[in-house]
Amino acid sequence: MTLTLHELAIDTFVHMLSDLTHVLDKATRHADARKFPADDLARFRLAPDMLPLSAQIYLACYHAKDGPARLLGHEPAMPERGLQESFEQLGARIKATLDHLHGLPKAEIDAADHRRITITVTPERVFDMTGFQLIRDWTLPHFYFHVVTAYDILRASGVEIGKRDYVPHVGAYLRKV
């Protein structure tokens, strides 16, 4: 079986963003049960020099759209800086990203595995790679970093979540014996 670029990228983004929605729902219930605004959690961070939860979710969604845009030859949007969103806005951002991902053309994504892609960070730092390398070595690591960091912020904030909450979509593969 050969894994397509769409399966590697888009299906991964959809699973993990859906799982992130599940984690945010648990965080909302956690805040409600303890009678504090869930929006307080959006400002939490693991360390003073790290971005808060709201930025982690924003950047996970950004990378889920940026990689496919580059695969399709589109100019990706520049990430916004200093964005603070409420829990409701974070949920809406994830939903909008999922809707966007569901609308991407599978055949065009799959055909981009050898497309040459250049990412210019600064004039001295330019990355050249294929579409497959972009997804495997750039997009997915950045995406997972922000999803995991969002999960870790909520876990460190006392939200009762575990690995089953992080990857509940894996339960579909559970074989009953």
MODA-V629845 format. One record per backbone hydrogen bond with DSSP energy under -0.5 kcal/mol. NH is the residue of the N-H (numbers start at 1). CO is the residue of the C=O. If there is no record, write none. Layout:
nh/co
NH/CO
NH/CO
//
This chain:
nh/co
3/1
8/4
9/5
10/6
11/6
12/7
13/9
14/10
15/11
16/12
17/13
18/14
19/15
20/16
21/17
22/18
23/19
24/20
25/21
26/22
27/23
28/24
29/25
30/26
31/27
32/28
33/29
34/30
35/32
36/31
40/37
41/38
42/38
43/39
43/40
44/41
50/47
53/44
54/42
55/52
56/52
57/53
58/54
59/55
60/56
61/57
62/58
63/59
64/60
65/61
65/62
66/62
67/63
69/65
70/66
71/67
72/68
73/70
74/69
76/74
90/86
91/87
92/88
93/89
94/90
95/91
96/92
97/93
98/94
99/95
100/96
101/97
102/98
103/99
103/100
104/101
106/104
109/105
110/106
111/107
112/109
113/110
115/112
117/129
119/127
120/118
121/119
121/125
122/125
125/122
126/124
127/119
129/117
131/115
132/113
134/130
135/131
136/132
137/133
138/133
138/134
139/134
140/135
142/138
143/139
144/140
145/141
146/142
147/143
148/144
149/145
150/146
151/147
152/148
153/149
154/150
155/151
156/152
157/153
158/155
159/154
161/159
165/162
166/162
167/163
168/165
170/167
171/168
172/169
173/170
174/171
177/175
//
